[in-house]
Amino acid sequence: MKIVLYHGTQEAEVPKIMQKGFKGHHDAQWYQLATDFESALFHCSIAGNEPSPVYVIQFEVEIDNELWEGYPILWPPYKRDSNNSSWYSVCQDIPKEAITALYRVPYELYCSQKSIGFSKNPIDLIAASKNILKRSAAEPTYDSNLGK
């Protein structure tokens, strides 16, 4: 079974994740991935003091749920009742081949999500963001100027 997850980050982290995959903290209580775009975007932070875009990486992870929900790649989720989303901690690193999209989110949309918290944004954030991921022979790459 596959699960779609999102991780929000700043520009400096994107090349590392694209080259090596997602290297999690491997701590069951350190939630780094969300099942909803809004939570991932809310957890982003901008680099420096200047307004700049942030990035949300989409992963499609194969799980079998044999021992718990998310096994073997993820620790059991923290389920959020308010919006039916879940947050996951990383049990094993997620390979770069699991990256299915890289969204460049404009600063204004990032601020919009920060102001409403984890709630569903009235704006379709995925449609309003630019997917800058490119694939060739299963090797994820992206626009070298990050879509600017």
Secondary structure, DSSP 8 states (H G I E B T S, - for coil): -EEEEEEEE-GGGHHHHHHH-B-----TT---EESSHHHHHHT---SSSS---EEEEEEEEE---SSSTTTTTB---EEETTTTEEEE-BSS-B-GGGEEEEEEE-HHHHHHHHHHTTS--SS-HHHHSEE-EEEETTEEEE-TTTT-
